[in-house]
Amino acid sequence: MLDTSNAVATTVEWQTTLIPGDIVRFAFPIRNAGPGMSAKPRPCLVLEVRTINGHRCAWLGYGTSATTTSNQGYELRVNHPADMQKCGLEKPTRFVCGRCVLVLLDCPDFLMCKETGSPVIGRLSGSLVTRLVRLVGFVKPDLDDVFARLRGSDIWGPVAIQVHRHNRRGRASHLSGSVR
Protein backbone atom coordinates (compact mmCIF):
# COMPACT_ATOMS: atom_id res chain seq x y z
CA MET A 1 0.00 0.00 0.00
CA LEU A 2 2.90 2.41 0.73
CA ASP A 3 5.69 3.26 -1.67
CA THR A 4 8.30 5.14 0.33
CA SER A 5 10.88 5.09 -2.47
CA ASN A 6 9.13 7.84 -4.43
CA ALA A 7 8.35 10.41 -1.76
CA VAL A 8 7.75 13.98 -2.90
CA ALA A 9 10.43 16.52 -2.17
CA THR A 10 9.94 17.69 1.38
CA THR A 11 11.86 19.73 3.89
CA VAL A 12 12.78 19.04 7.48
CA GLU A 13 10.07 21.55 8.34
CA TRP A 14 7.29 19.38 6.89
CA GLN A 15 4.93 20.63 9.60
CA THR A 16 4.97 24.14 8.13
CA THR A 17 4.48 23.02 4.53
CA LEU A 18 1.83 20.32 5.01
CA ILE A 19 -1.27 21.04 2.90
CA PRO A 20 -4.56 19.34 2.04
CA GLY A 21 -3.97 16.68 -0.60
CA ASP A 22 -0.68 15.48 0.88
CA ILE A 23 -0.42 11.77 1.65
CA VAL A 24 1.33 10.94 4.92
CA ARG A 25 2.41 7.78 6.74
CA PHE A 26 0.54 7.60 10.04
CA ALA A 27 -0.24 4.92 12.64
CA PHE A 28 -4.03 5.21 12.41
CA PRO A 29 -5.86 4.26 15.64
CA ILE A 30 -7.73 0.94 15.60
CA ARG A 31 -11.41 1.21 16.35
CA ASN A 32 -12.35 -0.79 19.48
CA ALA A 33 -8.75 -1.95 19.98
CA GLY A 34 -8.32 -4.83 22.38
CA PRO A 35 -5.34 -5.64 24.60
CA GLY A 36 -2.09 -5.93 22.67
CA MET A 37 -3.54 -4.31 19.54
CA SER A 38 -1.61 -1.37 18.19
CA ALA A 39 -2.29 1.20 15.51
CA LYS A 40 -1.47 0.09 11.97
CA PRO A 41 0.86 2.17 9.79
CA ARG A 42 -1.07 3.28 6.72
CA PRO A 43 -1.24 6.06 4.19
CA CYS A 44 -3.55 8.86 5.27
CA LEU A 45 -4.89 11.75 3.25
CA VAL A 46 -4.50 15.26 4.67
CA LEU A 47 -7.99 16.74 4.44
CA GLU A 48 -7.31 20.02 6.20
CA VAL A 49 -4.61 21.76 8.25
CA ARG A 50 -5.48 24.34 10.92
CA THR A 51 -4.04 26.01 13.99
CA ILE A 52 -5.93 25.35 17.24
CA ASN A 53 -4.84 26.94 20.50
CA GLY A 54 -1.51 27.84 18.90
CA HIS A 55 -0.84 24.27 17.70
CA ARG A 56 -0.90 23.13 14.07
CA CYS A 57 -3.27 20.21 13.54
CA ALA A 58 -4.19 18.02 10.60
CA TRP A 59 -7.44 16.30 9.79
CA LEU A 60 -6.43 12.92 8.32
CA GLY A 61 -8.59 10.53 6.27
CA TYR A 62 -8.18 6.78 6.68
CA GLY A 63 -6.40 4.98 3.83
CA THR A 64 -6.91 1.33 2.94
CA SER A 65 -6.20 -1.00 0.04
CA ALA A 66 -8.98 -3.37 1.16
CA THR A 67 -11.84 -3.78 -1.28
CA THR A 68 -14.39 -4.79 1.35
CA THR A 69 -17.59 -2.92 2.06
CA SER A 70 -16.41 -1.77 5.49
CA ASN A 71 -15.13 1.75 6.10
CA GLN A 72 -17.12 3.27 3.29
CA GLY A 73 -18.39 6.79 2.99
CA TYR A 74 -17.07 9.87 1.29
CA GLU A 75 -14.31 7.99 -0.48
CA LEU A 76 -11.54 9.16 -2.72
CA ARG A 77 -10.04 6.31 -4.76
CA VAL A 78 -6.52 6.35 -6.13
CA ASN A 79 -6.23 3.44 -8.57
CA HIS A 80 -4.54 4.65 -11.77
CA PRO A 81 -0.81 3.78 -11.88
CA ALA A 82 0.29 7.38 -12.61
CA ASP A 83 -1.82 8.72 -9.73
CA MET A 84 -0.57 5.99 -7.40
CA GLN A 85 3.02 6.94 -8.18
CA LYS A 86 2.41 10.65 -7.48
CA CYS A 87 0.73 9.70 -4.20
CA GLY A 88 3.55 7.36 -3.14
CA LEU A 89 1.28 4.31 -3.14
CA GLU A 90 2.13 0.76 -4.22
CA LYS A 91 -1.48 -0.51 -4.35
CA PRO A 92 -4.81 1.02 -5.33
CA THR A 93 -6.01 2.80 -2.20
CA ARG A 94 -9.31 4.21 -0.92
CA PHE A 95 -9.18 7.22 1.37
CA VAL A 96 -12.29 7.20 3.55
CA CYS A 97 -13.12 10.77 4.49
CA GLY A 98 -15.99 9.53 6.67
CA ARG A 99 -13.41 7.98 9.01
CA CYS A 100 -10.79 10.45 10.13
CA VAL A 101 -8.72 11.74 13.01
CA LEU A 102 -7.64 15.19 14.06
CA VAL A 103 -4.02 15.19 15.27
CA LEU A 104 -1.37 17.63 16.37
CA LEU A 105 1.45 17.76 13.83
CA ASP A 106 3.96 16.84 16.53
CA CYS A 107 2.07 13.60 17.25
CA PRO A 108 4.51 10.65 17.44
CA ASP A 109 2.12 8.54 15.31
CA PHE A 110 3.42 10.26 12.16
CA LEU A 111 5.92 7.81 10.66
CA MET A 112 9.00 9.45 9.19
CA CYS A 113 10.61 8.26 5.95
CA LYS A 114 14.35 7.75 6.44
CA GLU A 115 15.14 9.37 3.09
CA THR A 116 13.22 12.60 3.66
CA GLY A 117 12.82 12.98 7.42
CA SER A 118 9.14 13.58 6.74
CA PRO A 119 5.96 11.48 6.86
CA VAL A 120 4.85 12.95 3.51
CA ILE A 121 5.03 10.26 0.81
CA GLY A 122 3.10 11.91 -2.02
CA ARG A 123 0.43 14.32 -3.10
CA LEU A 124 -2.88 14.24 -4.97
CA SER A 125 -2.98 15.89 -8.36
CA GLY A 126 -5.41 16.74 -11.15
CA SER A 127 -8.98 15.54 -10.82
CA LEU A 128 -8.22 13.92 -7.46
CA VAL A 129 -7.68 17.39 -5.95
CA THR A 130 -11.06 18.48 -7.32
CA ARG A 131 -12.67 15.39 -5.75
CA LEU A 132 -10.95 16.14 -2.41
CA VAL A 133 -12.31 19.71 -2.37
CA ARG A 134 -15.81 18.37 -3.01
CA LEU A 135 -15.56 15.69 -0.30
CA VAL A 136 -14.23 18.10 2.31
CA GLY A 137 -17.06 20.49 1.44
CA PHE A 138 -19.63 17.86 2.45
CA VAL A 139 -18.39 17.51 6.04
CA LYS A 140 -16.67 20.89 6.56
CA PRO A 141 -19.54 22.57 8.45
CA ASP A 142 -19.48 19.79 11.02
CA LEU A 143 -15.70 19.78 11.17
CA ASP A 144 -15.89 23.51 11.93
CA ASP A 145 -18.09 22.59 14.90
CA VAL A 146 -15.45 20.14 16.18
CA PHE A 147 -12.71 22.77 15.81
CA ALA A 148 -14.87 25.28 17.68
CA ARG A 149 -15.42 22.83 20.57
CA LEU A 150 -11.66 22.22 20.80
CA ARG A 151 -10.75 25.91 20.94
CA GLY A 152 -9.64 26.68 24.46
CA SER A 153 -9.30 23.00 25.41
CA ASP A 154 -6.09 21.07 26.00
CA ILE A 155 -5.53 18.60 23.14
CA TRP A 156 -3.16 15.83 24.18
CA GLY A 157 -4.03 12.99 21.85
CA PRO A 158 -5.63 12.24 18.48
CA VAL A 159 -9.30 13.14 18.25
CA ALA A 160 -11.22 10.48 16.35
CA ILE A 161 -13.90 12.03 14.17
CA GLN A 162 -16.45 9.62 12.74
CA VAL A 163 -19.18 10.81 10.39
CA HIS A 164 -22.14 8.50 11.03
CA ARG A 165 -25.07 9.63 8.91
CA HIS A 166 -25.79 12.25 6.31
CA ASN A 167 -28.96 14.10 5.52
CA ARG A 168 -30.24 14.96 2.05
CA ARG A 169 -28.27 18.20 1.95
CA GLY A 170 -25.00 16.29 2.30
CA ARG A 171 -24.30 17.55 5.84
CA ALA A 172 -23.43 15.12 8.55
CA SER A 173 -26.35 14.77 10.91
CA HIS A 174 -24.11 13.28 13.61
CA LEU A 175 -20.42 13.82 14.12
CA SER A 176 -18.64 12.49 17.17
CA GLY A 177 -15.23 13.31 18.53
CA SER A 178 -13.29 11.62 21.29
CA VAL A 179 -9.78 11.99 22.61
CA ARG A 180 -7.71 8.83 22.65
N, C-alpha and C positions, 0 to 999 in steps of 0.2 A: 504494500500500500504506500510506503514512503520511499522516495528516491532521494537520498541525501547527497548524491554525487553531483547533482545539477542544481544546487541552491542558487537563488538569485544573489547578485552582489549586495552585500549588506555591510554595515559598519558595526563597530563595537558598540555604538550607541543605538542599537536596534530599537530600544524603547522609545526614543524620540522620533524615529522615522516610521514606526509601525502605522499602517493605514488599512482601512477596510479593503478587502480583496486579497490581502496577504494570507498565505497558508503557513501555519506554524506547527511545530512538533510540540505536543502537550500531553501530559498524563491526565486524561479526562476521567473525572470521578465515575465510579461504577454505581449505578442506581441500586439501592438496597444491598450494599456490599456486606458480605458475611465475614466472620473471623478469617484472617489470613488472606483475604482478597485485597489486591491493590489496584490502583488505577492503571489503565492500559495506555501505553504510548500510542498516539494516533495523530493523524493530520487533523488540524482544526482550522476552520475558516474564520478570519477576523471579520466580524460583522460591523463593529463600531468601536471606536476608541474615544474615551472621554476622560476628563479630569474630575475626580470626586474628592472633596475634602483635601485638595492639594496633591492627590495621588493619581497617576495615570492608570487607567483601567481599560481592559479590552473585553468585549462581548464576543465569545467564541462559539461557533457552531460545531456540533459533533460531526466527525467524519468517519465513514465506514465503507468498506469495500463489499460488505455483505449484501446479498440481493434478496434478503428476506423481507417480509412485510412489516417487521417491527421497526420502530424508530422512524416512522414516516411522518411527513408533514412539513410543508414549506421547504422542499428539497431543491438543491442545486446539484446537478449531476455533471461530473467531469469524466467523459468517457472517450473522447477523441484523442488519439495518440499525441498530436501536436499540443493540445490543451493540457494533457497529462504531463508532458515534459515541462511546459512553462510553470505548472503548478508544483513540480517536484514530486510527482506521484508515479509509482510503478504500476498500479492497478487502477481500473475505473473506480471512482469514488463518489459516494453521495454525501453531501454536506446537509445535515438535517438542521434547519434553522429553527424548528420547533423544539429542539432539545439543545440547550446552550447553557453556558456558565459565564458569569461575570467575574473576572479575576484582576488583581493588581498585577501590573507588569513586572514587579519584582518577585512574583510568586515562584517558588522553587519547582513547581510542576512544569514550567517551560523547559523543554529539553534542548540543550544547545548542540549544534553541529560542531564537531571538532574543527572542520575546515574554515568555518566562518565566525565562530564564537557567537552565533545567533540562532534562535529557534526558527527563523524564517527560512522556509525551504522553497518557496515559489510564490507566484502571484497570479490571480485571475486576469484574463485579458479578453478583449472583444465583447462578444455577445454575453459571455458569462458575467461580466461586470454589470451589464444592463439588467440581467436576471437578478443579480445580487441586490441592486438598488430597489428593484420591484419587491423582492422578498422582504427586505428590511422595512420597506414602507408599510407592509401589512401589519407588522408587530411593533413598529416604532412608538406609537402612542402609548402602548402598555409598557414598553421598555422605559419610556420617559417617566412613567409612574414609579417604576422600580428605582431609577436613579434619584428621583425626588425623595423617596422614602429613605434612601441611604445617605443623603446629604445630612451632615451633622452627626452621623453615627460612626462607630469605630469598626472598619472593615478589617478582619484579620484572617479571612479564609475565603476560598471561592464561594460565590453565591450561585447556586443552581437555579436556573430560570427555566421553567417548563411551561410551554404554551399548551393548554389542555383542549380547549374548544374554540371555535371561531363562529361568529355570527355572520349573517348574510352580507354585511358591509366589509368583511375581511378583517375586522378587529377581533383580537382575542377577547373572549368573554370571561376568561379566568386565566390569571397569570400568577404563578406562585414563586416565591423566592425564599431560599433558606441558606443559612451559613453553615458550611461544613465544619 
